[in-house]
């Protein structure tokens, strides 16, 4: 089958990968053709269009966003959504034969590529799949990135209208499939599937902990709890910093390390310069970051109170690759907690309970590595083959033949595979589906 993937992140540099690149490569390895339209959301506005082919044979067309530099962030952000989607649709029309694809894959927010969503519908691409990692605009409003009132209502109306153009919607957790049905209108002919996030699951290489700690000027003997990734709102830093305060007051030698970049990086760097048990390090290459994780003792995950949908923090995969147990403060009812407990790779504490977060982080740090359990969890939940199975299941579902002006090509023989997991099944079972 021929797949068109529309993504805002598609890194291709040496040693770089992301969920989009891993899924594309898995599709190619399974014998399919993949082309990618990369709307590089972080590129400078007006960047020129680039076209290239990756080492695995994926054809990539990359374009930058468009926006107006008017007064205020609202004008800039709103215009970026409107103009970038129009630009991406024009690029798609120039660089792709849309009617030749069997499957299109995109990610929420569909609003960011609205004209392109409509265009792939008019091209009669038979299977149109939408992955939902964060529910737009609800989640973005709840973490303070989108205002309420009329802006929120317009964004939600727009996203709902675009949702109907997709034949299958794929959520990361069973609870999110329920959330989708409760908060959005889903058509009777639209399938709702579940597959967890995925990533590279190879265990990290062994390291010399003493040497790595010396390299990054980390305490030689103290236990270290680490958070790595984007240092932005919605990551629960308030709870982690409060836990560091609790550790300091208790006289614990547990240190709290933050690694990465983002809007909150200056705040964390300044706080670390004034608090003895806080550490900050700038972003690293993936290989160096995994080495650094190997010199730590427990990984930290926290979201923010008041968020109504669920998520699996992607940093979980790197923590497990390094054999680190995980302490998490996440939403009540989040299926992610079931993963931690079922595979014995961590534990969860209530929101707002900084003392429990600290004591549980310290307990897990002292308990040692969880290498074998981490490898089992990675294999059964986070391996890309589960996402591949779900995508192929969605793409093989029979649908009425679209009326195209051009003659249809001979249909591809469907792959034989188990059915994708039902949204309400437990996540450990959902993770066991194989392509």
PAFI-884625 format. One line per 4 residues: number of its first residue (from 0); for each residue x, y, z of C-alpha. Coordinates in Angstrom, 2 decimals, always signed. Example, Ala and Ser with C-alpha at 12.3 -4.5 7.8 and 13.67 -1.06 7.14 Angstrom:
% PAFI-884625
0	+12.30,-4.50,+7.80; +13.67,-1.06,+7.14
//
This chain:
% PAFI-884625
0	+0.00,+0.00,+0.00; +1.01,+3.61,-0.48; +1.00,+5.77,+2.63; +1.05,+9.55,+2.91
4	+2.11,+10.78,+6.34; +1.53,+14.39,+7.38; +3.65,+15.32,+10.39; +4.95,+18.36,+12.24
8	+7.99,+16.50,+13.57; +10.13,+14.30,+11.34; +13.80,+14.51,+12.37; +16.29,+12.90,+10.00
12	+19.65,+14.00,+11.43; +22.30,+11.50,+12.50; +21.18,+9.69,+15.63; +17.76,+11.41,+15.62
16	+14.41,+9.67,+15.61; +10.81,+10.33,+16.59; +7.56,+8.42,+16.68; +6.77,+9.57,+13.13
20	+10.09,+8.39,+11.69; +9.86,+5.07,+13.52; +6.35,+4.38,+12.22; +7.33,+5.32,+8.66
24	+10.37,+3.04,+8.78; +8.27,+0.20,+10.21; +5.81,+0.56,+7.34; +8.65,+0.48,+4.81
28	+10.14,-2.60,+6.50; +6.71,-4.26,+6.19; +6.83,-3.73,+2.41; +4.83,-0.53,+1.97
32	+5.69,+2.75,+0.22; +5.76,+5.83,+2.44; +5.92,+9.52,+1.56; +5.94,+12.29,+4.15
36	+4.79,+15.90,+4.06; +6.69,+17.47,+6.96; +5.17,+20.77,+8.01; +8.08,+21.80,+10.22
40	+6.23,+23.80,+12.87; +9.47,+24.94,+14.54; +11.19,+26.13,+11.34; +11.51,+29.85,+10.57
44	+8.39,+31.13,+8.78; +8.87,+31.20,+5.03; +11.51,+28.46,+4.93; +12.01,+27.06,+1.45
48	+10.53,+23.71,+0.46; +12.99,+20.81,+0.59; +12.64,+17.37,-0.99; +14.83,+14.36,-0.13
52	+14.80,+10.63,+0.47; +15.91,+9.03,+3.73; +18.29,+6.09,+4.08; +15.30,+3.79,+4.57
56	+13.66,+4.94,+1.33; +11.05,+7.35,+2.68; +10.45,+10.33,+0.41; +10.14,+13.52,+2.48
60	+8.91,+16.95,+1.40; +9.55,+19.55,+4.10; +8.05,+23.02,+4.30; +8.03,+25.70,+6.97
64	+5.07,+27.47,+8.57; +3.50,+30.78,+7.60; +2.30,+33.47,+9.99; +1.59,+37.16,+10.44
68	+3.80,+39.24,+12.73; +0.92,+41.29,+14.03; +0.54,+42.71,+17.53; +0.06,+40.14,+20.27
72	+0.62,+36.40,+20.50; -3.01,+35.60,+19.64; -2.68,+37.13,+16.17; +0.60,+35.31,+15.56
76	-0.65,+31.93,+16.78; -4.01,+32.10,+15.03; -2.46,+33.21,+11.75; +0.12,+30.41,+12.02
80	-2.67,+27.84,+12.17; -4.59,+29.35,+9.26; -1.73,+30.24,+6.92; +0.46,+27.19,+7.57
84	-2.36,+24.82,+6.73; -3.02,+26.65,+3.47; +0.67,+26.55,+2.63; +0.90,+22.82,+3.38
88	-2.11,+22.16,+1.13; -0.47,+24.05,-1.73; +2.79,+22.13,-1.27; +0.87,+18.84,-1.20
92	-0.81,+19.70,-4.50; +2.51,+20.53,-6.13; +4.67,+17.70,-4.82; +2.29,+14.74,-4.40
96	-0.18,+12.81,-6.52; -2.71,+12.60,-3.70; -5.13,+10.35,-5.58; -2.43,+7.68,-5.84
100	-2.31,+7.02,-2.07; -4.24,+4.28,-0.31; -3.81,+5.66,+3.21; -3.23,+9.10,+4.74
104	-2.00,+9.48,+8.34; -2.16,+12.73,+10.33; -2.09,+13.90,+13.93; -4.37,+16.15,+15.98
108	-4.69,+19.14,+15.82; -6.27,+18.75,+12.40; -6.97,+22.48,+12.59; -3.28,+23.15,+11.87
112	-3.63,+21.46,+8.47; -7.33,+22.15,+7.84; -7.13,+22.86,+4.07; -4.99,+19.76,+3.58
116	-7.47,+17.58,+5.48; -10.18,+18.65,+3.07; -7.87,+18.16,+0.11; -7.03,+14.53,+0.96
120	-10.77,+13.95,+1.33; -11.43,+15.33,-2.15; -8.61,+13.15,-3.49; -10.64,+10.11,-2.35
124	-7.84,+8.55,-0.35; -9.73,+5.56,+0.93; -8.33,+5.32,+4.46; -7.66,+8.50,+6.43
128	-6.25,+7.96,+9.92; -5.94,+10.52,+12.71; -3.71,+9.90,+15.72; -4.67,+11.72,+18.92
132	-1.95,+12.21,+21.52; -3.41,+15.36,+23.08; -7.00,+16.47,+22.58; -7.11,+19.83,+20.84
136	-8.16,+22.38,+21.96; -9.27,+21.04,+25.37; -5.87,+19.93,+26.61; -4.14,+23.07,+25.37
140	-6.68,+25.24,+27.17; -6.34,+23.24,+30.39; -2.56,+23.74,+30.49; -2.82,+27.46,+29.70
144	-1.79,+27.56,+26.05; -5.17,+28.60,+24.62; -7.55,+31.13,+26.22; -11.15,+30.28,+26.99
148	-14.25,+32.05,+25.72; -14.87,+32.56,+22.02; -11.34,+31.47,+20.99; -11.82,+28.08,+22.63
152	-15.30,+27.64,+21.17; -14.12,+28.44,+17.63; -11.12,+26.11,+17.91; -13.29,+23.28,+19.20
156	-15.96,+23.79,+16.51; -13.29,+23.79,+13.82; -11.58,+20.64,+15.11; -14.90,+18.82,+15.35
160	-15.78,+19.68,+11.73; -12.44,+18.32,+10.53; -12.76,+15.13,+12.57; -15.50,+13.84,+10.28
164	-13.06,+13.64,+7.35; -11.17,+10.71,+8.94; -12.17,+7.08,+8.59; -10.36,+5.93,+11.76
168	-9.25,+7.71,+14.90; -6.43,+6.22,+16.96; -6.03,+7.04,+20.66; -3.13,+6.14,+22.95
172	-5.15,+4.81,+25.90; -8.54,+3.13,+26.42; -9.58,+6.04,+28.66; -8.93,+8.45,+25.82
176	-11.14,+6.44,+23.47; -13.93,+6.95,+26.02; -13.04,+10.64,+26.27; -13.25,+10.97,+22.48
180	-16.75,+9.51,+22.37; -17.96,+11.68,+25.25; -16.47,+15.01,+24.11; -16.59,+14.73,+20.31
184	-19.11,+13.47,+17.78; -17.87,+10.25,+16.20; -19.64,+8.93,+13.11; -21.06,+5.42,+13.01
188	-18.75,+4.54,+10.13; -15.64,+5.90,+11.90; -13.49,+3.34,+13.73; -11.92,+4.15,+17.09
192	-8.75,+2.17,+17.83; -6.18,+2.18,+20.61; -2.41,+1.82,+20.49; +0.11,+3.21,+23.01
196	+2.89,+5.56,+21.99; +5.98,+3.84,+20.66; +9.69,+4.39,+20.26; +13.10,+2.78,+20.08
200	+12.99,+0.01,+22.68; +16.58,-1.27,+22.60; +18.09,-1.21,+26.10; +20.70,+1.51,+26.55
204	+24.32,+0.41,+26.46; +26.07,-0.15,+29.81; +27.98,+2.91,+31.06; +30.53,+3.81,+33.70
208	+28.31,+5.66,+36.18; +31.25,+7.27,+37.95; +32.73,+8.59,+34.71; +29.38,+9.89,+33.42
212	+28.63,+11.67,+36.69; +32.05,+13.25,+36.61; +31.54,+14.33,+32.98; +28.32,+16.19,+33.81
216	+29.43,+17.47,+37.21; +26.85,+15.43,+39.10; +27.13,+14.38,+42.76; +29.35,+11.31,+43.00
220	+27.38,+9.32,+45.57; +23.91,+10.85,+46.00; +20.77,+9.33,+44.52; +19.44,+11.31,+41.54
224	+15.85,+11.68,+40.31; +15.80,+12.91,+36.71; +13.35,+14.64,+34.40; +14.33,+14.94,+30.74
228	+12.48,+16.59,+27.88; +10.69,+19.80,+27.03; +10.79,+22.25,+29.92; +7.42,+23.84,+29.25
232	+4.02,+24.21,+30.86; +1.98,+21.09,+31.41; +4.84,+18.97,+32.72; +4.01,+19.22,+36.42
236	+7.15,+21.07,+37.48; +5.37,+22.58,+40.47; +5.00,+19.15,+42.04; +8.55,+18.07,+41.26
240	+10.02,+21.30,+42.65; +7.84,+20.99,+45.75; +9.14,+17.44,+46.18; +12.70,+18.79,+46.00
244	+11.79,+21.26,+48.76; +10.38,+18.39,+50.84; +13.58,+16.39,+50.34; +15.68,+19.35,+51.42
248	+13.61,+19.83,+54.57; +13.87,+16.12,+55.39; +17.66,+16.20,+55.10; +17.66,+13.67,+52.23
252	+20.61,+13.50,+49.85; +18.24,+12.83,+46.90; +18.97,+15.30,+44.10; +16.51,+16.42,+41.40
256	+18.00,+16.81,+37.91; +16.24,+18.58,+34.99; +17.61,+18.12,+31.47; +16.33,+19.92,+28.38
260	+15.21,+23.26,+26.98; +12.04,+25.30,+26.69; +10.22,+28.29,+28.08; +10.77,+27.20,+31.69
264	+14.48,+26.41,+31.30; +15.65,+29.83,+32.58; +13.43,+29.47,+35.66; +14.78,+25.99,+36.43
268	+18.37,+27.06,+35.79; +18.01,+30.02,+38.14; +16.33,+27.91,+40.82; +19.07,+25.27,+40.56
272	+21.74,+27.93,+41.10; +20.11,+28.77,+44.44; +19.02,+25.37,+45.77; +21.55,+22.72,+46.72
276	+19.56,+19.63,+45.70; +18.40,+20.98,+42.32; +20.45,+20.45,+39.15; +19.94,+21.69,+35.59
280	+21.71,+20.56,+32.41; +21.06,+21.77,+28.84; +19.76,+19.43,+26.13; +21.99,+16.60,+24.93
284	+22.17,+14.30,+21.94; +20.07,+11.15,+22.32; +23.13,+8.97,+22.93; +24.56,+11.34,+25.55
288	+21.15,+11.69,+27.19; +20.80,+7.91,+27.53; +24.27,+7.79,+29.10; +23.19,+10.48,+31.55
292	+20.02,+8.57,+32.43; +22.15,+5.52,+33.12; +23.97,+7.50,+35.79; +20.68,+8.41,+37.54
296	+18.45,+6.33,+39.80; +14.78,+7.14,+39.15; +12.83,+8.87,+36.37; +10.18,+11.50,+37.13
300	+6.85,+12.02,+35.38; +4.20,+14.55,+36.38; +1.31,+16.25,+34.64; -0.90,+19.05,+35.88
304	-4.12,+18.97,+37.92; -7.33,+19.74,+36.10; -6.42,+17.98,+32.84; -9.41,+15.91,+31.77
308	-7.81,+13.64,+29.14; -4.99,+11.17,+29.68; -1.50,+10.76,+28.29; +1.51,+8.47,+28.31
312	+4.57,+10.70,+28.75; +6.97,+9.79,+25.94; +9.96,+10.18,+28.25; +8.81,+6.91,+29.85
316	+10.45,+4.98,+27.02; +13.92,+6.45,+27.57; +13.66,+5.93,+31.34; +12.85,+2.26,+30.76
320	+15.62,+1.86,+28.19; +18.04,+3.02,+30.90; +16.48,+0.60,+33.40; +15.14,+3.35,+35.67
324	+12.03,+2.92,+37.82; +9.47,+5.70,+37.40; +7.66,+7.84,+39.95; +4.59,+9.48,+38.47
328	+1.97,+12.03,+39.47; -0.69,+11.72,+36.80; -4.44,+12.15,+36.36; -6.76,+9.93,+38.39
332	-7.99,+7.08,+36.20; -5.06,+7.30,+33.77; -4.36,+3.86,+32.25; -0.66,+4.74,+32.42
336	-0.76,+3.87,+36.13; -1.91,+0.37,+35.20; +1.19,-0.03,+33.02; +3.51,+0.99,+35.85
340	+1.93,-1.39,+38.33; +1.25,-4.33,+36.01; +4.84,-4.51,+34.77; +6.41,-3.48,+38.09
344	+8.30,-0.54,+36.60; +7.19,+2.27,+38.92; +4.43,+3.71,+41.03; +2.05,+6.66,+41.08
348	+1.29,+9.20,+43.80; -1.61,+11.66,+44.15; -1.54,+15.08,+42.57; -0.39,+17.82,+44.88
352	+1.22,+15.45,+47.41; +4.82,+16.64,+47.21; +5.81,+14.67,+50.29; +4.65,+11.37,+48.81
356	+6.33,+12.18,+45.50; +9.63,+12.72,+47.32; +9.40,+9.64,+49.56; +8.37,+7.38,+46.67
360	+11.15,+8.76,+44.45; +13.64,+8.10,+47.22; +12.32,+4.57,+47.82; +12.52,+3.67,+44.13
364	+15.98,+5.21,+43.80; +17.27,+3.06,+46.66; +15.60,-0.10,+45.30; +17.95,-0.29,+42.31
368	+17.65,-1.01,+38.61; +14.62,-2.73,+37.05; +16.36,-3.81,+33.84; +14.50,-7.06,+33.13
372	+11.05,-5.70,+33.98; +11.75,-2.58,+31.93; +12.71,-4.64,+28.88; +9.52,-6.71,+29.23
376	+7.39,-3.56,+29.44; +9.09,-1.99,+26.42; +8.52,-5.11,+24.36; +4.89,-5.67,+25.32
380	+3.66,-2.07,+25.35; +5.93,+0.41,+23.57; +7.36,-1.47,+20.59; +6.46,+0.12,+17.24
384	+5.06,-3.18,+15.98; +1.89,-2.53,+18.01; +1.32,+0.81,+16.26; +2.11,-0.85,+12.93
388	-0.50,-3.56,+13.58; -3.13,-0.95,+14.44; -2.40,+1.17,+11.35; -2.53,-1.86,+9.05
392	-5.74,-3.02,+10.68; -7.32,+0.40,+10.08; -6.02,+0.42,+6.49; -7.31,-3.09,+5.74
396	-10.85,-2.49,+6.97; -13.27,-2.79,+4.01; -14.78,+0.49,+2.87; -16.95,+1.36,-0.12
400	-14.84,+1.92,-3.20; -14.52,+5.69,-3.79; -15.52,+7.02,-7.20; -12.29,+8.25,-8.73
404	-11.89,+9.73,-12.15; -8.79,+7.68,-12.76; -9.03,+3.89,-12.96; -8.40,+2.16,-9.69
408	-5.27,+0.12,-9.24; -5.45,-3.52,-8.18; -6.11,-3.66,-4.42; -3.24,-4.68,-2.21
412	-3.69,-8.09,-0.55; -4.55,-7.49,+3.10; -1.98,-8.51,+5.70; -2.90,-11.34,+8.06
416	-2.81,-10.15,+11.65; -4.78,-10.25,+14.88; -7.45,-7.62,+15.34; -6.32,-4.36,+16.94
420	-7.14,-4.01,+20.65; -10.59,-2.77,+21.60; -10.52,+0.60,+23.38; -11.78,-0.78,+26.68
424	-9.29,-3.61,+27.04; -6.54,-3.35,+29.61; -3.37,-1.81,+28.23; -1.15,-4.82,+28.87
428	-3.46,-6.88,+26.66; -3.71,-4.11,+24.12; +0.04,-4.03,+23.88; +0.26,-7.71,+22.97
432	-1.24,-7.38,+19.48; +1.35,-8.13,+16.83; +1.40,-7.38,+13.11
//
